[in-house]
């Protein structure tokens, strides 16, 4: 149990949320969690897997939260899941000429972008319509052509291939984050874009430990400090920098902010990879804590987790919807966003 806000230095990656709980945040909840952890039948030195948790033994405050995730859309495989998310983006783009679309830049982003390339032809000649495009994080202090630039990844993996197909967005639509401060301050510029063209949809990628949008596990103690964040610069620890990119020259990330994601009418949590099952389980079944920023996404009432049946089973998600196709899954996602 962590009693003070201390940094474990080189052990930070290993002493993550699976091995400590914070007394700093919600003390009553922490006591309930501690009691349950001590009662759980687990051998020393072995991490309890989600499918090993006895749901009937949980106290009432730890029971699955009705309505979150608002929907878990479980597809047969990652490819179909990515296609459904891609269809959702393009459908929303067609109907949102005065809004922006926030693109993820985490590990799941590549799968989403490949899905977009596969289905973009269905929305020719302009899959993104007139909507603006914003990326959700960028390495701070590097040029967009630097090899650690997240914006470079978006451009090379999505925008340039779409341009080659004649389906790319116009230059005026691209408002991807930049990590360089020039006469055009990137934070002020992005804040202005998000103000003039409020986001219509945002797909977020969470780390297996619970980082999201550059917010690290164990770095925050009060949810109210970050849930209203707009575009800002987030400082990283050494371990956080290594998680994002071990070769990253900067210890800072520019992010659109957690508040921006929570205010977007359409929020998709990308759960393509089975390594995300544990954090999705925690997000769905346990109280929010600032110590694990991904759990704060629970505050979005209409969020949809887009994943696979394998992830849903490993995360102990009950009543996951199992669409027959990517198109059917897209219809369910859009219906939820419109409620």
Secondary structure, DSSP 8 states (H G I E B T S, - for coil): -B-S----GGGTTTSSTTT--BSSS-HHHHHHHHHHHHHS---TT----GGG--GGGS-GGGS--TTSSSEEEEESSHHHHHHHHHHHHHHHHHT-TTSEEEE--SHHHHHHHHHHHHHGGGGTT-TTTT-EEEESEEETTS-TTSTT-HHHHHIIIIIHHHHHTT----GGGB----S--SSS-HHHHHHHHHHHS-EEEEEEEB-TTS-BTTB-TTS-S-GGGTTT--SEEEE--HHHHHHHHTT-S-SEEEE--HHHHHHSSEEEEEE-SGGGHHHHHHHHHS---TTSGGGGGGG-TT-EEEEEHHHHHHTT-TT-B--SSHHHHHHHHHHHHH-
